[in-house]
Amino acid sequence: MEAGQNITRNKPVDRLVIWLASIVGVCLVAAAAALWAQGGAAVFFEMLVAGIMSCF
């Protein structure tokens, strides 16, 4: 190995965080798709607007 080369390896904790974030993202997309399929686009968008408005 030459001097000045930095080799970084993923720690197991880093991989765990990436996997958990990926799983949460997939769950959110699945929940959005389920809401869309159940109530249609109008109900889905009304739920989004109500959620956003509750933050303010």
Backbone as XML, in Angstrom:
<?xml version="1.0"?>
<chain id="A" units="angstrom">
  <residue number="1" name="MET">
    <atom name="N" x="0.848" y="-1.171" z="0.000"/>
    <atom name="CA" x="0.000" y="0.000" z="0.000"/>
    <atom name="C" x="0.895" y="1.235" z="0.000"/>
  </residue>
  <residue number="2" name="GLU">
    <atom name="N" x="0.547" y="2.196" z="-0.829"/>
    <atom name="CA" x="1.344" y="3.411" z="-0.925"/>
    <atom name="C" x="0.966" y="4.374" z="0.196"/>
  </residue>
  <residue number="3" name="ALA">
    <atom name="N" x="1.918" y="5.191" z="0.549"/>
    <atom name="CA" x="1.671" y="6.187" z="1.588"/>
    <atom name="C" x="0.677" y="7.223" z="1.066"/>
  </residue>
  <residue number="4" name="GLY">
    <atom name="N" x="-0.189" y="7.677" z="1.935"/>
    <atom name="CA" x="-1.144" y="8.704" z="1.562"/>
    <atom name="C" x="-2.482" y="8.164" z="1.088"/>
  </residue>
  <residue number="5" name="GLN">
    <atom name="N" x="-2.589" y="6.866" z="0.937"/>
    <atom name="CA" x="-3.864" y="6.293" z="0.532"/>
    <atom name="C" x="-4.715" y="6.039" z="1.769"/>
  </residue>
  <residue number="6" name="ASN">
    <atom name="N" x="-5.909" y="6.502" z="1.693"/>
    <atom name="CA" x="-6.853" y="6.259" z="2.784"/>
    <atom name="C" x="-7.848" y="5.204" z="2.339"/>
  </residue>
  <residue number="7" name="ILE">
    <atom name="N" x="-7.908" y="4.145" z="3.065"/>
    <atom name="CA" x="-8.874" y="3.098" z="2.780"/>
    <atom name="C" x="-9.885" y="3.101" z="3.915"/>
  </residue>
  <residue number="8" name="THR">
    <atom name="N" x="-11.118" y="3.378" z="3.550"/>
    <atom name="CA" x="-12.167" y="3.385" z="4.568"/>
    <atom name="C" x="-13.041" y="2.161" z="4.364"/>
  </residue>
  <residue number="9" name="ARG">
    <atom name="N" x="-13.412" y="1.569" z="5.441"/>
    <atom name="CA" x="-14.285" y="0.405" z="5.398"/>
    <atom name="C" x="-15.554" y="0.738" z="6.150"/>
  </residue>
  <residue number="10" name="ASN">
    <atom name="N" x="-16.647" y="0.208" z="5.661"/>
    <atom name="CA" x="-17.919" y="0.426" z="6.344"/>
    <atom name="C" x="-17.939" y="-0.353" z="7.645"/>
  </residue>
  <residue number="11" name="LYS">
    <atom name="N" x="-18.253" y="0.353" z="8.691"/>
    <atom name="CA" x="-18.409" y="-0.302" z="9.981"/>
    <atom name="C" x="-19.759" y="-1.006" z="9.992"/>
  </residue>
  <residue number="12" name="PRO">
    <atom name="N" x="-19.899" y="-2.035" z="10.795"/>
    <atom name="CA" x="-21.206" y="-2.718" z="10.876"/>
    <atom name="C" x="-22.335" y="-1.777" z="11.283"/>
  </residue>
  <residue number="13" name="VAL">
    <atom name="N" x="-22.027" y="-0.777" z="12.099"/>
    <atom name="CA" x="-23.057" y="0.172" z="12.530"/>
    <atom name="C" x="-23.525" y="1.002" z="11.343"/>
  </residue>
  <residue number="14" name="ASP">
    <atom name="N" x="-22.598" y="1.404" z="10.469"/>
    <atom name="CA" x="-22.967" y="2.176" z="9.290"/>
    <atom name="C" x="-23.912" y="1.384" z="8.394"/>
  </residue>
  <residue number="15" name="ARG">
    <atom name="N" x="-23.607" y="0.123" z="8.211"/>
    <atom name="CA" x="-24.475" y="-0.711" z="7.381"/>
    <atom name="C" x="-25.842" y="-0.874" z="8.020"/>
  </residue>
  <residue number="16" name="LEU">
    <atom name="N" x="-25.883" y="-0.998" z="9.336"/>
    <atom name="CA" x="-27.155" y="-1.133" z="10.039"/>
    <atom name="C" x="-28.012" y="0.112" z="9.839"/>
  </residue>
  <residue number="17" name="VAL">
    <atom name="N" x="-27.402" y="1.276" z="9.945"/>
    <atom name="CA" x="-28.136" y="2.526" z="9.762"/>
    <atom name="C" x="-28.680" y="2.617" z="8.337"/>
  </residue>
  <residue number="18" name="ILE">
    <atom name="N" x="-27.881" y="2.233" z="7.369"/>
    <atom name="CA" x="-28.324" y="2.271" z="5.974"/>
    <atom name="C" x="-29.486" y="1.308" z="5.756"/>
  </residue>
  <residue number="19" name="TRP">
    <atom name="N" x="-29.385" y="0.107" z="6.306"/>
    <atom name="CA" x="-30.464" y="-0.871" z="6.162"/>
    <atom name="C" x="-31.740" y="-0.388" z="6.844"/>
  </residue>
  <residue number="20" name="LEU">
    <atom name="N" x="-31.616" y="0.159" z="8.042"/>
    <atom name="CA" x="-32.806" y="0.639" z="8.748"/>
    <atom name="C" x="-33.468" y="1.793" z="8.000"/>
  </residue>
  <residue number="21" name="ALA">
    <atom name="N" x="-32.669" y="2.713" z="7.481"/>
    <atom name="CA" x="-33.218" y="3.828" z="6.709"/>
    <atom name="C" x="-33.908" y="3.324" z="5.444"/>
  </residue>
  <residue number="22" name="SER">
    <atom name="N" x="-33.330" y="2.326" z="4.813"/>
    <atom name="CA" x="-33.939" y="1.750" z="3.609"/>
    <atom name="C" x="-35.269" y="1.084" z="3.931"/>
  </residue>
  <residue number="23" name="ILE">
    <atom name="N" x="-35.308" y="0.353" z="5.026"/>
    <atom name="CA" x="-36.544" y="-0.330" z="5.419"/>
    <atom name="C" x="-37.638" y="0.680" z="5.755"/>
  </residue>
  <residue number="24" name="VAL">
    <atom name="N" x="-37.277" y="1.741" z="6.468"/>
    <atom name="CA" x="-38.257" y="2.779" z="6.799"/>
    <atom name="C" x="-38.777" y="3.434" z="5.522"/>
  </residue>
  <residue number="25" name="GLY">
    <atom name="N" x="-37.885" y="3.714" z="4.588"/>
    <atom name="CA" x="-38.299" y="4.316" z="3.321"/>
    <atom name="C" x="-39.251" y="3.428" z="2.543"/>
  </residue>
  <residue number="26" name="VAL">
    <atom name="N" x="-38.954" y="2.149" z="2.482"/>
    <atom name="CA" x="-39.827" y="1.210" z="1.770"/>
    <atom name="C" x="-41.186" y="1.132" z="2.459"/>
  </residue>
  <residue number="27" name="CYS">
    <atom name="N" x="-41.194" y="1.133" z="3.781"/>
    <atom name="CA" x="-42.465" y="1.091" z="4.517"/>
    <atom name="C" x="-43.306" y="2.340" z="4.250"/>
  </residue>
  <residue number="28" name="LEU">
    <atom name="N" x="-42.669" y="3.496" z="4.187"/>
    <atom name="CA" x="-43.402" y="4.733" z="3.903"/>
    <atom name="C" x="-43.996" y="4.719" z="2.499"/>
  </residue>
  <residue number="29" name="VAL">
    <atom name="N" x="-43.234" y="4.245" z="1.539"/>
    <atom name="CA" x="-43.748" y="4.160" z="0.168"/>
    <atom name="C" x="-44.897" y="3.156" z="0.090"/>
  </residue>
  <residue number="30" name="ALA">
    <atom name="N" x="-44.767" y="2.031" z="0.788"/>
    <atom name="CA" x="-45.837" y="1.031" z="0.793"/>
    <atom name="C" x="-47.104" y="1.586" z="1.449"/>
  </residue>
  <residue number="31" name="ALA">
    <atom name="N" x="-46.949" y="2.343" z="2.527"/>
    <atom name="CA" x="-48.109" y="2.937" z="3.190"/>
    <atom name="C" x="-48.789" y="3.954" z="2.278"/>
  </residue>
  <residue number="32" name="ALA">
    <atom name="N" x="-48.005" y="4.751" z="1.578"/>
    <atom name="CA" x="-48.576" y="5.721" z="0.642"/>
    <atom name="C" x="-49.319" y="5.014" z="-0.483"/>
  </residue>
  <residue number="33" name="ALA">
    <atom name="N" x="-48.749" y="3.943" z="-1.007"/>
    <atom name="CA" x="-49.413" y="3.187" z="-2.077"/>
    <atom name="C" x="-50.705" y="2.549" z="-1.576"/>
  </residue>
  <residue number="34" name="ALA">
    <atom name="N" x="-50.700" y="2.064" z="-0.337"/>
    <atom name="CA" x="-51.908" y="1.456" z="0.227"/>
    <atom name="C" x="-53.011" y="2.497" z="0.405"/>
  </residue>
  <residue number="35" name="LEU">
    <atom name="N" x="-52.658" y="3.684" z="0.885"/>
    <atom name="CA" x="-53.654" y="4.750" z="1.017"/>
    <atom name="C" x="-54.214" y="5.139" z="-0.340"/>
  </residue>
  <residue number="36" name="TRP">
    <atom name="N" x="-53.342" y="5.224" z="-1.320"/>
    <atom name="CA" x="-53.763" y="5.598" z="-2.665"/>
    <atom name="C" x="-54.725" y="4.549" z="-3.219"/>
  </residue>
  <residue number="37" name="ALA">
    <atom name="N" x="-54.398" y="3.285" z="-3.050"/>
    <atom name="CA" x="-55.238" y="2.207" z="-3.579"/>
    <atom name="C" x="-56.574" y="2.131" z="-2.850"/>
  </residue>
  <residue number="38" name="GLN">
    <atom name="N" x="-56.567" y="2.416" z="-1.566"/>
    <atom name="CA" x="-57.791" y="2.292" z="-0.778"/>
    <atom name="C" x="-58.759" y="3.434" z="-1.047"/>
  </residue>
  <residue number="39" name="GLY">
    <atom name="N" x="-58.259" y="4.661" z="-1.043"/>
    <atom name="CA" x="-59.173" y="5.792" z="-1.106"/>
    <atom name="C" x="-59.150" y="6.576" z="-2.394"/>
  </residue>
  <residue number="40" name="GLY">
    <atom name="N" x="-58.238" y="6.287" z="-3.254"/>
    <atom name="CA" x="-58.144" y="7.057" z="-4.480"/>
    <atom name="C" x="-57.285" y="8.296" z="-4.277"/>
  </residue>
  <residue number="41" name="ALA">
    <atom name="N" x="-57.042" y="8.987" z="-5.354"/>
    <atom name="CA" x="-56.126" y="10.123" z="-5.335"/>
    <atom name="C" x="-56.651" y="11.274" z="-4.483"/>
  </residue>
  <residue number="42" name="ALA">
    <atom name="N" x="-57.953" y="11.564" z="-4.565"/>
    <atom name="CA" x="-58.505" y="12.710" z="-3.839"/>
    <atom name="C" x="-58.338" y="12.542" z="-2.336"/>
  </residue>
  <residue number="43" name="VAL">
    <atom name="N" x="-58.687" y="11.378" z="-1.824"/>
    <atom name="CA" x="-58.566" y="11.134" z="-0.384"/>
    <atom name="C" x="-57.103" y="11.153" z="0.029"/>
  </residue>
  <residue number="44" name="PHE">
    <atom name="N" x="-56.249" y="10.587" z="-0.804"/>
    <atom name="CA" x="-54.819" y="10.557" z="-0.504"/>
    <atom name="C" x="-54.267" y="11.973" z="-0.367"/>
  </residue>
  <residue number="45" name="PHE">
    <atom name="N" x="-54.596" y="12.842" z="-1.329"/>
    <atom name="CA" x="-54.083" y="14.203" z="-1.274"/>
    <atom name="C" x="-54.702" y="14.992" z="-0.123"/>
  </residue>
  <residue number="46" name="GLU">
    <atom name="N" x="-55.968" y="14.733" z="0.200"/>
    <atom name="CA" x="-56.588" y="15.396" z="1.351"/>
    <atom name="C" x="-55.884" y="15.017" z="2.649"/>
  </residue>
  <residue number="47" name="MET">
    <atom name="N" x="-55.487" y="13.754" z="2.770"/>
    <atom name="CA" x="-54.749" y="13.310" z="3.964"/>
    <atom name="C" x="-53.389" y="14.004" z="4.035"/>
  </residue>
  <residue number="48" name="LEU">
    <atom name="N" x="-52.716" y="14.127" z="2.905"/>
    <atom name="CA" x="-51.422" y="14.811" z="2.891"/>
    <atom name="C" x="-51.569" y="16.268" z="3.306"/>
  </residue>
  <residue number="49" name="VAL">
    <atom name="N" x="-52.553" y="16.953" z="2.747"/>
    <atom name="CA" x="-52.765" y="18.363" z="3.075"/>
    <atom name="C" x="-53.113" y="18.519" z="4.551"/>
  </residue>
  <residue number="50" name="ALA">
    <atom name="N" x="-53.966" y="17.653" z="5.075"/>
    <atom name="CA" x="-54.332" y="17.727" z="6.493"/>
    <atom name="C" x="-53.113" y="17.501" z="7.382"/>
  </residue>
  <residue number="51" name="GLY">
    <atom name="N" x="-52.263" y="16.577" z="7.006"/>
    <atom name="CA" x="-51.051" y="16.330" z="7.786"/>
    <atom name="C" x="-50.102" y="17.505" z="7.764"/>
  </residue>
  <residue number="52" name="ILE">
    <atom name="N" x="-49.938" y="18.098" z="6.593"/>
    <atom name="CA" x="-49.043" y="19.256" z="6.481"/>
    <atom name="C" x="-49.616" y="20.438" z="7.250"/>
  </residue>
  <residue number="53" name="MET">
    <atom name="N" x="-50.925" y="20.663" z="7.139"/>
    <atom name="CA" x="-51.545" y="21.795" z="7.827"/>
    <atom name="C" x="-51.520" y="21.624" z="9.342"/>
  </residue>
  <residue number="54" name="SER">
    <atom name="N" x="-51.494" y="20.396" z="9.825"/>
    <atom name="CA" x="-51.452" y="20.194" z="11.275"/>
    <atom name="C" x="-50.100" y="20.593" z="11.860"/>
  </residue>
  <residue number="55" name="CYS">
    <atom name="N" x="-49.104" y="20.723" z="11.011"/>
    <atom name="CA" x="-47.778" y="21.135" z="11.484"/>
    <atom name="C" x="-47.699" y="22.635" z="11.724"/>
  </residue>
  <residue number="56" name="PHE">
    <atom name="N" x="-48.644" y="23.384" z="11.171"/>
    <atom name="CA" x="-48.580" y="24.849" z="11.282"/>
    <atom name="C" x="-49.675" y="25.391" z="12.142"/>
  </residue>
</chain>
